[in-house]
Amino acid sequence: IFNAVGAILWGAGLSLLGYWLGGFVAQSTVEKAILPFMIVATIFTVGSLAYHTKKHDINPKLIDKS
């Protein structure tokens, strides 16, 4: 039950936050910030993947694909 309540609160909370920020922040500001944000998020994601792959020495050839 806690997972369901958390999911509802998370989904509603993010939607309301997006709605509120959409009315609060100018569109030109969002357009200027979105590309740098996406670049940083991509670098963080790929960097995290590379770090954990190297840390745990995961060899893709050894993964069972069945």
Summary of the structure (lengths in Angstrom):
residues: 66
radius of gyration: 18.9
end to end distance: 34.4
largest distance: 50.5
contacts: 107
relative contact order: 0.05
helix: 83%
strand: 0%
